[in-house]
Amino acid sequence: MTGDTSQKTESIEQLVASIDNGDVVLPEFQRDFVWEETKTYDLFDSIIRDIFIGSLIFGIPSFELTVRELDIRPRKGPGSRKNLHIIPFTKADINQRVKTGQFRLLLDGQQRATSLYRAVNGVDNVWIIVRTNDDLQPKTRNKIPADRSLEEILFEVAGKESAERMSIRISDVYKMLKGKIVREKDKATLFAETDYCKSQGIKDVQACDLFEAYLTYTTQLQNLFRAEKLLSYYLLDTDEEKFSLFFERSNSKGIQLNFIDILAAKLYSGFNLRAKVDEFKDENSGYKLERNEIVRAVAFVASDGKDISRQYILSTLNHVHFNEYWDKLCTLYRKCLDYLYGNHFLISQEWLPYNSILIPLVIFLREIPHNDFSQIDQLQSNFLKFWYWSVIFSQRYSSSSQEIILTDAKILRLVAQRDYGFDPKYLRCFQYAITNYEDFFSVSKKNNAIYRGVLNLINYYAKGIRDWKNNDRVSFNSQNLDDHHVFPVKFLRTQLPDIEYSRIDCVLNRTLVPKITNIKIGGRKPSNYLQQLLGDNKDLRSALEAHLIPPELLDGDYDDCYEIFIDDRGKKVMAIINDEILSLRSELEHKMFGIEDQTKHTAS
């Protein structure tokens, strides 16, 4: 961000004029106007009482962007659901508007600015309710109206006028300010039409003291709207990446935005990204489209594998790239998920260890004849198997490094082309975070890649884990999977009061099954609640074996042997890693690079 970013001030009148002139607009991706009218009343109450309402933040964009108008639709009834006006601006359009006017984007403060604008234009009725003499403090009561401050005479701000107290509509004051209501006669007519004036039975409005007070207070409100130091704001001159970072780091309320939202606003006139995401959802029930990954895959293809960074995406990609690549990459994305599930690498999409792992897979499949995994040979299949599990157990994508994803995608592209001219050291770049089964005792966080990896690896070894209630294979679309404690926490707390909680909650005491809703587990022994499930599923023993759980658990043989259970299960998982994954490395080195005598590394 460049230029003068110091705090500045302006008046409500100036802000409203800028909105009227089209110089203040919203980025298309901004969340909707959501404030209830009571929030508007509080806003004007704070302004009158000189309570700080926060600064507005504007931005001067240096890139093409789609914008929209502020929401001045009625809250209900005719027109309340009409589409807001959306305008795509090219970079040249924006530069011209900045040069010739005060063009700026409202980045933060939409709810406040929109509320002010709606009130002064009469879209929302906002009334200043004035204290009666009886309501006034004694020292204020002794003053003439011209010497009273707005704060002293304010009873409340409301959405309806009062029959008991003088009421002044904000939009009427603004009309006076802008010269639409000038003559005293017209002002008298406004006052005469209020419920308060009618309740007082006033015959000659222009001659009465209450009307004089009305004129005084409306003039004070006009002066308030003209006060240049009333609203504070910051003006940021910013490029795409900093613009994106601003929203990611400051938009803590409402919908969380990221750089894809800014990208969507840039592409809008030539490619409706949000509509495409919705289209995928409608056409691919049960699949979740991770738009970040598709966008980065587009960047990889468009840059020929050189850049997938946010800066490149925002500054270089345009609607032509997305129209050319989006649909095809989305198709490949779904095929990759189908491949992972069909080959038991993945239990369900919800449990994918890294969404980013799909980017190299999509690039791989894009190079395969007919974009069909059935066309890959055994060597390519073994490479994918080794690479996939190694990425997970080395926690390779935990830092979200763009360079690592780029490297992997380029390597997988070469493997898809059967081009094995890359550095053989690549196969040994994966540093496994788990080298001994006891390392699993510290793995307990659901979002941890190794935690998810272990549960998916058990699924892979079993060729699909089974539902304990009916022995059916767990579905890819399962939304209610529960990482269930095999030994209930409450039971272990009673049985082993001195055991560390990490050993109770670790992944070795977890397994993924559809949520068990028909029985209460509580502090029961494993054999106790499992016997109840056995009544519904006579094949429960084989289901348990698929989860690397000894079927003897049903018989109570392990009820008092929790430490033996997690040790044995940990060793089994470690053996799968050694036998099914790490054993492939030497084979790949030999068949891809002709390396014969590499020392075979296994974990203990």
C-alpha positions in Angstrom: 0.0 0.0 0.0 1.4 3.3 -1.0 0.5 7.0 -0.7 -0.8 8.9 2.3 -2.5 6.4 4.5 -3.1 8.8 7.5 -6.5 9.2 9.0 -8.7 11.7 7.2 -12.2 13.1 7.9 -15.3 14.0 5.9 -18.9 14.9 6.5 -22.0 12.8 6.0 -23.0 15.2 3.2 -19.7 14.6 1.4 -20.0 10.8 1.8 -23.6 10.8 0.5 -22.6 13.0 -2.5 -19.8 10.6 -3.3 -22.2 7.7 -3.3 -24.7 9.6 -5.4 -22.0 10.4 -8.0 -20.9 6.7 -8.2 -17.5 7.6 -6.7 -18.0 5.3 -3.6 -18.9 1.7 -4.6 -18.6 -1.7 -3.0 -16.4 -4.6 -4.4 -18.8 -7.1 -5.9 -17.8 -9.8 -3.4 -18.7 -7.8 -0.2 -21.2 -9.4 2.0 -24.8 -8.2 1.9 -26.2 -5.4 3.9 -27.5 -7.1 7.0 -28.0 -4.4 9.7 -31.4 -4.3 11.3 -33.0 -0.8 11.6 -32.2 -0.8 15.4 -28.5 -0.7 14.5 -29.1 2.4 12.4 -30.9 4.1 15.4 -27.8 3.3 17.5 -25.5 4.7 14.8 -27.3 8.1 14.7 -27.5 8.1 18.5 -23.7 7.7 18.7 -23.2 10.4 16.1 -25.3 12.9 18.0 -23.7 12.1 21.3 -20.2 12.3 19.6 -19.4 8.7 20.3 -16.7 7.3 18.0 -18.4 5.0 15.4 -15.1 3.6 13.9 -13.3 4.6 10.8 -14.3 3.8 7.3 -11.6 2.3 5.1 -11.5 3.0 1.4 -9.2 1.6 -1.3 -8.1 2.9 -4.6 -7.6 -0.2 -6.7 -4.9 -0.5 -9.4 -6.5 -3.4 -11.2 -9.7 -4.4 -13.0 -12.6 -5.2 -10.7 -16.4 -5.6 -10.6 -18.3 -3.4 -8.2 -21.8 -3.0 -7.1 -24.0 -0.2 -5.7 -24.9 0.2 -2.0 -28.1 -1.5 -1.1 -31.0 0.9 -1.1 -33.8 -1.6 -1.7 -36.8 -1.6 0.6 -36.6 -4.1 3.4 -39.8 -5.8 2.3 -42.4 -5.6 -0.4 -42.0 -4.6 -4.0 -38.4 -4.1 -5.1 -36.9 -5.7 -2.0 -35.6 -8.7 -4.0 -34.4 -7.0 -7.1 -30.8 -7.5 -8.2 -28.3 -4.8 -7.2 -26.6 -3.0 -10.1 -23.2 -4.6 -10.9 -20.6 -2.8 -13.0 -17.4 -4.4 -14.3 -14.5 -1.9 -14.6 -11.4 -2.5 -16.6 -8.0 -1.2 -15.2 -8.2 1.7 -17.7 -11.8 2.5 -16.5 -10.6 2.7 -12.9 -7.5 4.7 -13.7 -9.7 7.3 -15.6 -12.3 7.5 -12.8 -9.5 8.0 -10.2 -8.0 10.8 -12.3 -11.2 12.6 -12.9 -13.0 12.2 -9.5 -12.7 10.7 -6.1 -13.4 7.1 -7.1 -12.8 4.6 -4.2 -13.9 1.3 -3.0 -15.5 1.0 0.4 -13.5 -1.9 2.0 -14.6 -1.7 5.6 -17.7 0.1 7.0 -20.3 -1.0 4.5 -23.0 -1.5 7.1 -22.4 2.0 8.6 -22.2 3.8 5.3 -25.2 2.0 3.9 -27.2 2.7 7.0 -26.4 6.4 6.8 -27.2 6.5 3.1 -30.6 4.7 3.5 -31.6 7.0 6.4 -30.9 10.3 4.6 -32.7 9.1 1.5 -35.7 7.9 3.4 -35.3 4.2 2.5 -35.3 3.6 6.2 -37.4 5.9 8.3 -35.3 7.3 11.1 -36.7 9.8 13.6 -35.0 12.0 16.1 -37.3 12.2 19.1 -36.8 15.4 21.1 -37.2 15.6 24.9 -40.1 17.6 26.2 -39.4 20.4 28.7 -40.3 17.9 31.5 -37.7 15.5 30.2 -34.9 18.1 30.1 -32.3 18.5 32.8 -33.0 21.6 34.9 -29.9 23.4 33.6 -30.9 22.6 30.0 -34.6 23.6 30.6 -33.5 27.2 31.4 -31.7 27.6 28.0 -33.4 28.8 24.9 -33.6 26.2 22.1 -30.8 27.8 20.2 -28.4 27.3 23.1 -29.2 23.6 23.7 -27.0 21.0 22.1 -28.4 18.1 20.1 -27.2 15.7 22.8 -29.1 17.6 25.5 -32.4 17.6 23.6 -32.2 14.0 22.3 -34.7 11.6 23.9 -34.1 8.7 21.5 -33.6 7.7 17.9 -36.5 5.6 16.6 -38.2 4.1 13.5 -41.5 5.8 14.2 -42.5 9.3 15.2 -43.9 10.0 18.6 -47.2 11.7 19.4 -45.9 12.8 22.8 -42.7 14.4 21.7 -41.4 16.5 18.8 -40.1 14.2 16.1 -37.8 15.1 13.2 -37.2 12.7 10.3 -33.6 12.4 9.1 -34.6 12.4 5.4 -36.5 15.7 5.9 -33.4 17.3 7.4 -31.3 16.1 4.4 -33.8 17.5 2.0 -33.5 20.9 3.7 -29.7 20.6 3.6 -29.7 20.0 -0.2 -32.1 22.8 -0.9 -35.1 20.7 -1.7 -37.1 22.1 1.2 -36.2 25.8 1.6 -39.3 27.9 2.2 -40.4 28.3 5.8 -43.9 27.6 4.7 -42.9 24.1 3.4 -41.1 23.4 6.6 -44.2 24.4 8.6 -46.2 22.0 6.5 -43.8 19.2 7.4 -44.1 20.0 11.1 -47.9 20.3 10.9 -48.1 16.8 9.5 -46.3 15.2 12.5 -48.3 13.4 15.1 -46.8 15.6 17.8 -48.1 18.8 16.2 -51.5 17.3 15.7 -51.6 16.2 19.3 -50.9 19.8 20.4 -53.9 21.2 18.5 -51.8 24.0 17.1 -53.8 26.4 14.8 -51.1 28.7 13.5 -48.0 26.6 13.1 -45.6 29.3 11.9 -46.4 31.6 14.8 -45.8 29.1 17.6 -42.7 28.6 19.7 -42.6 24.8 19.1 -42.2 25.5 15.3 -39.3 27.8 16.1 -37.7 25.1 18.2 -38.3 22.6 15.3 -36.5 25.0 12.9 -33.6 25.4 15.4 -33.1 21.7 15.8 -33.4 20.9 12.1 -30.7 23.6 11.4 -28.5 22.0 14.1 -28.9 18.6 12.4 -28.0 20.1 9.0 -24.9 21.5 10.6 -24.1 18.1 12.0 -24.4 16.6 8.6 -22.1 19.3 7.1 -19.4 18.8 9.8 -16.3 17.7 8.0 -14.7 16.1 11.0 -17.7 13.9 11.7 -16.6 10.7 9.8 -13.0 9.5 9.9 -11.6 7.3 7.2 -8.4 5.8 5.7 -7.6 5.8 2.0 -5.4 2.9 0.8 -3.8 2.9 -2.6 -3.2 -0.8 -3.1 -2.3 -3.6 -5.5 -4.2 -6.9 -5.9 -2.2 -9.0 -3.3 -2.3 -6.4 -0.6 -5.9 -5.8 -1.3 -6.5 -9.5 -0.8 -4.5 -9.6 2.4 -6.5 -6.7 3.8 -9.7 -8.7 3.5 -8.2 -12.0 4.8 -6.8 -10.3 7.9 -9.5 -7.7 8.7 -12.8 -9.2 7.7 -13.5 -11.0 11.0 -17.2 -10.4 11.0 -19.7 -12.1 8.7 -18.4 -14.1 5.8 -14.7 -14.6 5.8 -13.2 -13.5 2.5 -10.0 -14.6 0.8 -8.2 -13.9 -2.4 -10.6 -16.0 -4.4 -13.4 -13.5 -3.7 -11.2 -10.7 -5.0 -10.4 -12.9 -8.1 -14.1 -13.6 -8.6 -14.8 -9.8 -8.7 -12.0 -9.3 -11.2 -13.2 -12.1 -13.5 -16.9 -11.3 -13.2 -17.6 -9.7 -16.6 -16.0 -12.6 -18.5 -16.3 -15.6 -16.1 -18.7 -15.9 -13.2 -16.6 -18.0 -10.8 -19.3 -18.2 -8.2 -21.9 -19.4 -10.7 -19.4 -22.1 -11.8 -18.9 -23.3 -8.3 -22.7 -23.5 -7.9 -22.9 -25.4 -11.2 -20.4 -28.0 -10.0 -22.3 -28.4 -6.8 -25.6 -28.9 -8.7 -24.1 -31.4 -11.1 -21.9 -33.4 -8.7 -24.0 -34.2 -5.6 -21.9 -35.4 -2.7 -18.7 -33.8 -3.9 -17.3 -30.6 -2.4 -15.4 -28.3 -4.8 -12.4 -26.7 -3.2 -12.2 -23.7 -5.4 -8.8 -22.7 -4.2 -7.3 -25.9 -5.5 -9.0 -25.5 -8.9 -7.8 -21.9 -9.2 -4.3 -22.9 -8.4 -4.5 -25.8 -10.9 -5.6 -23.2 -13.5 -2.6 -21.1 -12.6 -0.3 -24.1 -13.0 -1.6 -24.9 -16.4 -1.6 -21.2 -17.6 1.9 -20.6 -16.4 3.2 -24.0 -17.6 4.1 -25.0 -14.1 6.0 -21.9 -13.2 3.7 -20.1 -10.7 0.6 -20.7 -8.6 1.1 -17.8 -6.2 -1.6 -15.5 -5.1 0.2 -12.6 -6.7 0.5 -14.3 -10.1 -3.2 -15.4 -10.0 -4.5 -11.9 -9.2 -2.2 -10.0 -11.4 -1.9 -12.3 -14.5 -4.9 -14.7 -14.8 -8.0 -13.4 -16.6 -11.3 -14.7 -17.8 -9.8 -16.3 -20.9 -7.7 -18.7 -18.8 -10.7 -19.7 -16.7 -13.0 -20.2 -19.7 -10.4 -22.4 -21.3 -9.4 -24.5 -18.3 -12.0 -24.4 -15.5 -14.5 -27.0 -16.7 -11.9 -29.6 -17.7 -10.0 -29.2 -14.5 -13.2 -29.6 -12.4 -13.9 -32.9 -14.3 -10.3 -34.1 -13.5 -10.8 -33.0 -9.9 -13.8 -35.3 -9.5 -12.0 -38.1 -11.3 -9.1 -37.8 -8.8 -11.5 -38.0 -5.8 -13.1 -41.1 -7.4 -9.7 -42.7 -7.9 -8.7 -42.1 -4.3 -11.9 -43.5 -3.0 -12.1 -46.4 -5.5 -8.5 -47.4 -4.6 -9.2 -47.0 -0.8 -6.7 -44.2 -0.4 -9.6 -42.1 1.0 -12.5 -42.9 3.3 -14.5 -39.8 2.4 -13.8 -36.3 1.0 -14.4 -34.9 4.5 -11.3 -36.8 5.7 -8.8 -35.9 3.0 -5.6 -35.0 4.8 -4.7 -32.1 2.5 -6.9 -30.5 -0.1 -3.7 -29.3 -1.9 -2.8 -32.9 -2.6 -5.4 -32.8 -5.4 -3.4 -30.3 -7.4 -0.5 -32.6 -8.4 -3.0 -35.4 -9.0 -5.1 -33.3 -11.3 -2.0 -32.3 -13.3 -1.0 -36.0 -13.4 -4.3 -37.1 -14.8 -4.3 -34.3 -17.3 -1.3 -35.9 -19.0 -2.8 -39.5 -19.0 -4.3 -40.7 -22.3 -8.1 -40.0 -22.3 -7.6 -38.5 -18.8 -8.4 -42.0 -17.4 -6.6 -43.6 -14.5 -7.3 -47.0 -16.1 -4.6 -46.1 -18.6 -1.7 -45.9 -16.1 0.8 -48.8 -15.8 1.9 -50.6 -12.6 5.0 -48.4 -12.2 2.9 -45.2 -12.3 0.4 -46.8 -9.9 3.1 -47.7 -7.4 4.6 -44.2 -7.7 1.2 -42.6 -6.9 0.8 -44.9 -4.0 4.3 -44.1 -2.6 3.9 -40.4 -3.3 0.4 -40.0 -1.8 1.2 -41.7 1.6 4.6 -40.1 1.8 3.2 -36.6 1.4 0.8 -37.3 4.3 3.2 -39.0 6.7 6.0 -36.5 6.1 3.4 -33.7 6.6 4.8 -32.2 3.3 2.0 -29.7 2.8 1.5 -28.5 6.3 3.4 -25.3 5.6 1.3 -24.7 2.4 4.5 -24.0 0.5 3.7 -23.1 -3.1 7.1 -24.3 -4.2 6.6 -27.8 -2.8 3.2 -28.1 -4.6 4.8 -26.8 -7.8 7.7 -29.3 -7.5 5.3 -32.2 -6.9 3.0 -31.3 -9.7 5.9 -31.0 -12.2 7.3 -34.4 -11.0 3.8 -36.0 -11.3 3.5 -34.5 -14.8 6.7 -36.2 -15.8 5.7 -39.5 -14.3 2.4 -39.3 -16.2 4.5 -38.8 -19.4 6.7 -41.8 -18.4 9.6 -39.3 -18.4 11.9 -40.4 -15.5 14.6 -37.9 -16.1 14.1 -36.1 -12.8 16.5 -36.3 -9.9 16.3 -39.7 -8.2 16.9 -37.9 -4.9 13.3 -36.8 -5.1 12.1 -40.2 -3.8 14.2 -39.6 -0.6 13.0 -36.0 0.1 10.1 -37.2 2.2 11.1 -37.0 5.9 8.5 -39.1 7.8 7.3 -37.5 11.0 6.6 -41.0 12.3 9.5 -43.3 12.7 8.3 -45.5 15.6 4.8 -46.7 16.6 5.1 -44.8 19.9 5.1 -41.6 17.9 1.4 -42.1 17.3 0.8 -41.6 21.0 1.2 -37.8 20.5 -1.1 -37.7 17.4 -4.6 -36.6 18.6 -5.7 -33.6 16.6 -8.5 -34.2 14.1 -7.1 -31.7 11.6 -3.6 -33.2 11.7 -2.6 -34.8 8.4 -1.0 -37.8 10.2 -4.2 -38.3 12.3 -6.3 -38.4 9.1 -3.6 -40.3 7.3 -3.6 -43.2 9.9 -7.4 -43.6 9.6 -7.3 -43.5 5.8 -4.4 -46.0 5.8 -6.4 -48.4 7.9 -9.2 -48.0 5.3 -6.6 -48.7 2.6 -5.3 -51.9 4.2 -8.8 -53.2 4.8 -9.9 -52.3 1.2 -12.6 -50.2 2.7 -13.6 -50.0 6.4 -17.0 -51.3 7.5 -19.9 -49.8 9.4 -20.2 -51.5 12.7 -24.0 -51.5 12.6 -24.4 -53.4 9.3 -21.0 -54.3 7.9 -21.6 -52.1 4.8 -18.6 -50.3 3.4 -18.4 -46.7 4.5 -19.5 -44.4 1.7 -17.5 -41.6 0.1 -20.4 -39.3 0.7 -20.7 -40.1 4.4 -21.3 -36.9 6.3 -21.8 -38.3 9.8 -18.5 -40.1 10.3 -17.4 -40.1 13.9 -13.8 -40.6 14.9 -15.0 -42.9 17.7 -12.9 -43.8 20.8 -12.6 -47.6 20.8 -12.0 -47.5 24.6 -14.4 -44.9 25.9 -12.7 -42.0 27.6 -14.9 -42.2 30.7 -14.1 -45.9 31.1 -10.3 -45.3 30.8 -10.4 -42.4 33.3 -11.9 -44.8 35.8 -9.8 -47.8 34.9 -6.5 -46.0 34.5 -6.7 -42.8 36.5 -2.9 -42.1 36.2 -2.7 -42.5 32.4 -1.8 -39.4 30.3 -4.8 -38.1 28.4 -2.8 -38.0 25.2 -2.6 -41.8 25.3 -6.4 -42.0 25.7 -7.1 -39.5 23.0 -4.5 -40.6 20.5 -5.3 -41.8 17.0 -4.6 -45.4 18.0 -7.7 -45.3 20.2 -9.8 -43.9 17.3 -11.6 -45.3 14.4 -13.9 -43.9 11.8 -17.5 -45.2 11.8 -20.9 -43.7 11.1 -22.0 -42.1 14.3 -23.3 -44.6 16.8 -26.7 -43.1 17.8 -28.7 -46.1 19.0 -26.8 -46.9 22.1 -25.3 -45.0 25.0 -21.6 -45.7 25.5 -20.7 -43.5 28.4 -18.2 -45.3 30.7 -19.0 -48.8 29.5 -16.3 -51.4 28.8 -15.6 -52.0 25.1 -16.9 -55.5 25.2 -20.1 -54.2 26.8 -21.2 -51.7 24.2 -19.8 -53.9 21.4 -22.0 -56.9 22.5 -25.0 -54.6 22.1 -23.9 -53.8 18.5 -23.4 -57.5 17.9 -27.2 -57.9 18.2 -27.7 -55.9 15.0 -24.6 -57.0 13.1 -23.6 -60.7 13.3 -20.5 -59.9 11.2 -19.2 -57.4 13.7 -16.0 -59.4 14.3 -15.0 -59.1 10.6 -15.9 -55.4 10.8 -13.6 -54.9 13.8 -10.8 -56.6 12.0 -11.2 -54.2 9.1 -10.5 -51.4 11.6 -7.3 -53.2 12.9 -9.2 -53.9 16.1 -8.8 -57.5 17.5 -12.2 -59.3 17.4 -11.4 -60.6 20.9 -12.4 -57.2 22.1 -15.9 -58.4 21.9 -15.2 -61.2 24.4 -13.7 -58.9 27.0 -10.2 -60.2 26.5 -8.8 -56.6 26.2 -11.1 -54.8 28.6 -8.3 -54.6 31.2 -5.4 -54.4 28.6 -5.7 -51.0 27.0 -1.9 -50.4 26.9 -1.5 -53.7 25.1 -4.3 -52.8 22.7 -2.7 -49.5 21.6 0.8 -50.9 21.4 -0.4 -53.8 19.2 -2.5 -51.5 17.0 0.4 -49.0 16.7 2.8 -51.8 15.6 0.3 -53.0 13.0 0.0 -49.5 11.5 3.7 -49.1 11.5 4.1 -52.4 9.7 1.7 -51.3 7.0 3.7 -48.1 6.5 6.9 -50.2 6.1 5.5 -53.0 4.0 3.0 -51.1 1.8 4.7 -47.8 1.3 8.4 -47.6 2.2 9.1 -50.9 0.6 8.1 -49.3 -2.7 11.0 -46.8 -2.7 13.8 -49.2 -3.6 11.6 -50.7 -6.3 10.8 -47.3 -7.8 14.5 -46.3 -7.7 15.4 -49.5 -9.5 12.7 -49.4 -12.2 12.8 -45.6 -12.8 16.5 -44.9 -12.5 18.2 -48.3 -12.6 19.6 -47.9 -9.1 20.4 -51.3 -7.7 22.1 -51.0 -4.4 20.3 -48.4 -2.4 20.0 -49.2 1.3 16.4 -50.0 2.0 15.1 -47.7 4.7 12.4 -48.9 6.9 10.8 -47.4 10.0 11.0 -49.3 13.2 
